[in-house]
Amino acid sequence: MSDTGLGPIAPSERSQWIRLRTLISLRWIAICGQLFAIAVASTQFNLQLEIGLCLAAVGVAVIANLIAIFVYPENKRLSENETVLTLLFDVAQLAVLLFLTGGLSNPFALLMLTPVIISATALQLRSTILMGAAAIGLTTLVAFFHLPLITSDGTVLTLPDMFQFGFWAALVVGVTFLALYAGWVTSEINSMSDALLATQMALAREQKLTDLGGVVAAAAHELGTPLATIKLVSSELADDLADRPEQREDVELIRDQADRCRDILRSMGRAGKDDLHIHTAPLGSVIDEAAEPHQDRGKKLIITVAPGNGTNTRQPVIRRQPEVIHGLRNLIQNAVDFANTSVWIEAQWTEAALTVRIMDDGPGYPPHLIGRIGDPFVRQRKNDHEVKKRPEYEGMGLGLFIAKTLLERSGAELSFANGSDPFLANSEQPERSGAVVEVIWPFDVIVPDADSLSAPLGDNMRIEA
């Protein structure tokens, strides 16, 4: 699982994304709803409410909104603590209104769920626990202590005790379940969002490396002839100026600088034009390029490229896509990281499909995680031996997620397995007993058609900045 340099964004950082104006807008909606409910209850249903106290409770929310609007700038984003205090204020204000309007006999007690759900989707777990505890505590309080709803003829409207308890239990369960549900789903969405962002950055980086890697084929090819001409002419001039040391030194300097330009072109990255020659490459060359960064890491890489059974065709030329190279490189890195001594990379093709299989002799995938391989940020607790073996490895699964996403984008299907049999003794295990990754492309997806391969390439296109 390769080190991408990217990790999940912490919930404490996400809480900084909440705009104060968003919560202000939601509170205005709540205020309008509260005023409408009070008006309907008093005029249409003739309930004897403490109108003054109810309007005072709503007025506090209005004042809080006005203060927030005039004191803070429009682009103000709340910290974790500021968001918690804002939501706690909303819970308390709603609890006061419920106290004045019948407690749990008021069906609008259901709105106690709203601040908890907002906290679960945006804040850390401890903040959500605090919000849930506050909501449950205040709900329990107004269940026992509240002003009853009284009609115009003096009838007290109250629910039977069983329904009161049932409504209270439903709110408690709702707060707990919805908070867990919203938090869980939001965490999954955020993890996937972070991982997809990392994938896009990895692909952009690989595309840039691909653009920079063709200097020998592009710039050196295009400038090779004039540089060779300069060197040839300068060498002839140097011979002709043997009796003129000062001029001869200048000509030799020109020749040396031409050699230097040639060396720079060989060592620098590619820039300027998009080299059409490197859009395709033989299968073995693409695998060698993907494996090259891991050749000297202390593990033996054994690469085999051969046709499948019953196939006599020559090695195919495939699309040299950044997704393919970076995806295979991540898979090879994962195998090298966990292999004991050797990694096997086998590529074969038939008329229907092209397959790349990567195997190692390491411990393999944890059996309980095989079904989740390819999900971002799959964590696994490490023992002391694993920490010493690979201290930088955090076990997030981001590298495999990026590899899987990029390779699937190129049209491949991936499968993950272990080469060992858990029922065999260690001495009976096969040599390739570690992790096994199989990448399969339909042949016509990864291999260009014969007409496009034989067609003239044309001029290299300039890379747009």
C-alpha positions, 0 to 999 in steps of 0.5 A, a space after each residue: 500500500 503505497 505512501 502517497 503523502 496524503 491522508 484523510 482530513 481530520 474531523 476537526 478540520 472539517 468542522 472549520 468548513 461550516 459557515 456561520 451564515 448556514 446555521 443562521 439561515 437554518 435558525 431563521 427557518 426554525 424561527 419562522 416555523 415556531 412563530 407560525 406554530 404559535 400563531 396557529 395554536 393560539 388562533 385556530 386551536 384556541 390553546 391557552 399558551 403563555 404567548 409572552 414567554 413563547 415570543 420571548 423564547 423566539 425573540 432570544 433566537 432572533 437576537 442571537 441571529 442579529 448579533 451573529 449577522 452584525 458582529 461576524 463577517 459573512 464568510 465566517 466559518 465556525 470552529 469546533 467549539 463555536 459550532 457546538 455552542 451554536 447547536 447547544 443554544 438551538 437545543 436549549 431554545 427549543 427545549 424552553 419552547 417545549 416546556 412552555 407548550 406541553 412538553 412531549 405532548 407537543 409533536 414538534 419535540 421531534 425537532 430535537 433531532 436536528 442539531 444532533 444530526 448536524 453535529 453527527 455529519 460535521 463534528 467530531 465524535 465527542 461533540 456529537 456525544 455531547 450534543 446527543 446527551 444534551 438533547 436526551 437530557 433536555 427531552 427527559 427534563 421537559 417530559 417531567 416538567 412542562 406547562 400543559 396544553 389547555 384549550 379555551 374551555 379549560 380542558 388539559 390536553 395530555 397524552 397517556 403515560 404509555 404514549 408519553 413514555 413511548 414518545 420519549 423512548 422514540 426520541 432517545 432511540 432516534 437521537 442515538 440511531 440517527 446520530 450513528 447513522 449520519 456519522 457513519 454514512 458521512 464518514 464513509 463519504 468523506 473517506 471516499 472523497 479524500 481517497 478520490 482526491 488522492 487518486 486524482 492527485 496521483 494520476 496528475 502526478 503520473 501524467 506529469 511524470 509521463 510528460 517529463 519522461 520523454 525527453 530522449 524520444 522527443 527533444 533529443 530526437 528533434 535536436 539530435 541532428 542539429 547538435 550532431 552537425 554543430 559537433 561535426 563542423 566544430 571538430 573540422 574547424 578545430 583541425 583546420 585551426 591547429 595553427 591558431 590556438 586562440 580560435 581553436 579554443 573557441 571552436 573546441 568550446 562550441 564543440 564541448 557545449 554541444 556535447 553538454 546540450 546533448 547530455 542535458 537533454 538526456 538527463 532532464 525531464 521532457 518538456 515542450 511537446 507531447 511525444 506521440 511515440 510513447 503513447 503506446 509501448 510493448 507490454 513488457 516495456 510498460 511492466 518494466 517501467 512500472 517495476 523500475 523504481 522497486 528494482 533495487 529495494 532488496 527484493 528479487 523481482 522476477 518478470 515473465 511476459 509470455 503468451 497464454 496457452 494456445 496463443 502464438 501471437 507476438 507480444 502486444 503493443 498496449 496503450 501506455 496510459 498513466 493510469 496503467 503505469 501508476 496502478 501497476 506500480 502501486 501494486 508492485 510496491 505493495 508486493 515488494 513492501 511485504 515480500 520476504 525475498 521475491 516478487 513475481 510479475 507474470 504477464 500473458 495474453 490471449 486473443 480475448 484478454 490480457 492478464 497481469 498477475 503480481 505475487 509475493 512470498 510474504 504473509 499475504 493479506 489478512 483473511 478478514 480484510 480480503 473482502 474489503 481490499 480496495 476500500 480507502 483507509 482500511 486500518 489494521 493494528 500492527 504488532 511490534 515486528 511489523 512496526 520495525 519492518 515498515 515504520 512508515 506504513 499506516 495501513 490505510 489501504 489508500 495505495 491499493 484504492 488508488 491502484 484499483 481505481 486507476 486500473 479500473 478506469 483503464 478498463 481492467 478488473 482486479 481480484 485479490 487473494 492469498 497464494 497460501 492454503 491455511 490448512 497446510 503446514 508452513 513447510 508444505 506451503 508453495 513458494 508463492 504463498 503471499 498476496 496475489 493480485 490479478 489484473 485482467 483487461 479485455 484485449 481490445 480495451 488495452 491494445 489499440 487496433 492494428 489500423 491505429 498502430 500502423 497509421 502515421 503518427 503525425 507531428 508531436 502536439 504542443 503541451 498546453 500549460 
